[in-house]
């Protein structure tokens, strides 16, 4: 099977365009980030801020009670929802927020596989429009029926997570990403390769080694979710998010060289999008 990919360029993105911003935060898209832990509470903020930086209008953070105050103080733009006991359905307020959201992201900051699986099942029990799966939640997909998840499913995986889904190391990244997309009936982004279940492939170049920094993946996942929340089809949201993330890295590398921070990547997303 051929695995030729089409490059994601500014001209391609201009042709796709961006959804109209509308006149309020609700018209620009609403999302929820489910994640965080005592070890990595900031991952939720990085993802949520990235979503806002690419133009989403409203973000909620669903986190464990022990870090809820940290998120409230460090991320004043977010509405904060406390997760209930593991294994329970989402409480009514959170369930309503998940169902009302244009996109939901699960994974940033989670560090316990059982916790992550329980929260993925919690989300599966809600009526979610579009789900973006990242970090520990990627492996949890293997333990959840695909039919229980939304039709609009985006998987943001690194190479380790792609290996888990494939059951082997991908010898060829585009071929491996295409296989994951086909097997899980999802849009998949991995290392700038975006694949659809039908075998379509796009590839983002750039970004450089500076993107290999703590929290960079959270920013990427948040950017993808932000575009999805704005109303983009999942494949375009993944491609736009991967491109904006890479371009933000290039912009920072040009000014600062190696050693920029993930929070600086988030700040750079809006100017990157404006270039297009």
PyMOL commands that set and color helices and strands:
alter all, ss='L'
color gray80, all
select helices_A, chain A and resi 10-16+26-28+42-53+65-74+92-100+113-124+136-143+146-148+159-166+173-184+209-211+216-229+234-256+262-275
alter helices_A, ss='H'
color red, helices_A
select strands_A, chain A and resi 6-7+30-34+58-63+79-82+103-106+130-134+152-157+187-190+193-195+201-203
alter strands_A, ss='S'
color yellow, strands_A
deselect
rebuild
show_as cartoon
